[in-house]
Amino acid sequence: MSGVYGFFFQVYPYVCFVVFIVGSLIRFDQAQYSWKSDSSQLLRSGLLRWGSNLFHVSILFLFFGHLIGLFTPHSVYGHFMSAAQKQMLAVTAGGIAGFFCFIGLSMLLYRRLFDPRIRYTSHVTDIAVLVVLWVQLVFGLITLPYSYQHADGSVMVILADWAQRIVTLRPVDASLLATLPWPFLIHIVLGMTIFLLFPFSRLVHVWSGFASVAYLFRPQQIVRSRRLNVPAGHDLPNQRLPVIDRPHAR
């Protein structure tokens, strides 16, 4: 059993990370026309509006919440917040966001599975990714009662220490993670698996979503009129434009 824990919590994270980065680069280079989310809004927009908005807003909150919660050293937030308070904050905020995300994702999955038109045009990976995300979210919600029972913040400390050791290439004690309740372990493995599946699914459009932030800082666009050299914003004079004779085709 120790070998299983060693693989999933010492080796598997780096396998997923390498596939995530290299696979994304290869797909962008070799298959740019597939770099999209394949929206099905034109086929049926009924549940899509509510489901998509609930899912995307909530999943972004959960993603950055996990990112900040796991990779922020205790020395940074320890001056104004204890590990127990941080864990309770994560349980409360994550629980609310997870609840709304569950509703939105369930709507999207139901639409994808039970709408004949959308099901017919869906790829296997489209359904597989939604199922994996749904299961991952369910296990994330299951961990909330366990986190509440360990209100001393010990769970948060163990998970954060493991994540920070992984990204800084320091040795990891996998046996320490084995002391956590089983929903946490499945939640961690599924989370890493999502990164493993990332380059082979529509999830690659997330890269474009983050890249679109640069749109906010783009240079100002200058528009000039091409009609009679009139500057932009000025009215044209009340006159007819000259007619250009064109030779008749022979």
N, C-alpha and C positions, 0 to 999 in steps of 0.2 A: 504493500500500500504506500510505503514511503516513496517508492519509485514513481508511482502515479502522481503523487503530490509534487515531487521534484520536477516531473515533466511539465505539468500544467501550470505551475507557478514559478518555475525557474527558466524553462526552455521555451515553452509555448508562447509567452509574451513576445519574445524576440522573433520567433517565426512569424507571428501575426504582424508585427511591425514591419519586417522586411517585405513581406508580401504586400502589405498595405501601401508602402511607399513605392517599391519597384513596380508592382503591378499597376498602380495608378499612372506612373510615368509611361510604361509600355502601352497602356491602353490609350492614353492621350496622344502618343506618337503614332500608333498603328491604326487606331479606330476612332478618330475624332467624331465621325458621323454618329457613333453610338453613344457619345458623351452627352446624354440628355436624360430627362426624367420621364419621357413618353407620356405626356398628360393625356388622360382619357376624358377630359372635360367636355369635348365636343360630342362624345357618345352619350353621356348622361351626367348632368351636373347636380342632380338631386342632393345626395349625401356628401358630395365632394366639398361643397363650400364650408359647411360646418365641420366636417371631419378633418379636412386638410388644415383649416385654421387652428382648430384645437390641437391637432397633433403637432404641427410645426412650431407653434409658439411654446407649447409645453416641452417638447423634446429639446429645443434650444435652451430653455431654462434648466432642464435636467442635465444636459451635456455640460454647460458651463458651471453648474453647481457641482457636478462630480469633478470637473477639472480643477476648480478652485479648492474644493474640499479635500481632495486626495493629494494634490501636489503643493499645497501651501504648508511650509514647515511650521511646526508648533511654536518655534521661536518668534515667528512673525505675528501670529494672532494671540499668543499666550499672554501678551501684556494687557489685553482688554477682554479676553474671553477664554474660559477654561475648555478643556476637551469635552467635558460633560455638556456644557452649554452649546458648544459647536455641534455635538451629536444631536441634541434636542432640536436645534435650529434646522439641521439637515432633515430630521424626521418630519418636522412640521411642514417646512417649505417643500421638501421633496414629496411628501405625501399628497399635498394639495396639487402640485404640478403633475404628479403621477396619476392622480385620479382623473384630471381633465385629459391627460394624454391617453389614458386607457379608453376613455369614451371616444375620442377622436380616432384612435387607431382601430378600435373595434368597428366603427362606422366604415372606415376605409377597407378593412379586411372583409366585412360583410358585403360591401359593394363589389369588391373584386371577386368574391367567390360565388355570389348568388345572383348577380346581374348577368344574364346570358350574353349580352353584347360585349360587356367589358371582359367577362371571363374568356370569351372566344379570342379576343385580341391581346390577352395577357400572356407574357412569357412565363416559363416555369420559375425563373429567378424572381420575377415580380411577386409572385405569391409566396415563394420561399422566404424572401426577405421580410415581407410583412408578417409571416408566421413567426420567424425568429425574433423579430422586434416585439411582437405581441407576447411571446413566451418570456422574453427577457424582461419586459415590463411587469408581467405577472409576478415573476420571482422577485423583482425589485420591490413590489408592494408587499410581498410576503415577508420580506426582511424587516419591514417597519415594526411589527410587534416585538421581534427579537431585539432590535435596537432600543426600543423603549424599555425592555426588561433590563438591558445592560446600560442603565442611565449614567453610569460613571464615566462613559466615554472610552472604555477599553476597546470596543469594537472599532471605533473611528481611529484610534491610535494604531492598532494593528494593521488596518487596511492602508492607512496613509503611509506608514513606515514601509510596507511592502511595495506600494506604488512608487515611492520616492527612491527606494533602493533599485528598482527596475530601471528607471530612467537615468539614474546616475551610475549604472553599471557596477553596483556594489553587491556583495554576496547576500543571498536571500535565504532565510531559514524557513523552508516550506512547512516544517512541522508546526510552526507557530500558527500558520493559517489553518492547519488541521483542527485546531481547537475551536474554530468558529462554527456556528450552526450551519447545517448543510445548505440552506437557501442562499447564504452568502457565497459559498463556493461555486454553486451553479451559476449564480448571477455574474460572478467574475469571469468564469470560463465562457459564458455566452457573450459577455461584453467583448472579450478579446476575439471571439469567433466572428462577430459582426465586422471587425476590422479586417479579418481574414477574407470575408466574402465581399468586402467593399469594392475592390477593383473589377469584380466579375458581375456586378449588378448595376441597377440604376442609381445606387447610392453615390456613384462618382459625381453626380450633379451637385453634391454638397460642396465640393471643391469650388465650383463656379459660384455657388451662393456666397461663400466667404470671400471669393475674389471680387464680387460685385461691390464690396465695401469701398473699393477704390473709386467707384462711380461718384461717391459723395465728394471726392477731392479732385475731380477732373477739372482741367482748365475751362474757363468760360468759352462757350461756343459763340463765334461771331458770324452773323448772317448778313450777307450783302445781296441786294437786288440785282438781277441781271437784265432788267428791263430799262432801256434808255439811260443806263448808268445813274438811276435815281437812288440816292442813299436810302438805307433801310429806315422805315418809319415815316417817310414823306409820301404824300399822295401824288399819283400820276396826273399830269395835266389832262384836261378834257380834250383830247385829240385822238384821231384814229392812227393806229400804227400803220406804217408803210407795208404795202403788199408786195411780196417778193414773187416775181414771175418764175415759174419753174418750167423747164423745157418738157414738152410732151414726150412720153415714152414712145419709142418706135417699135 
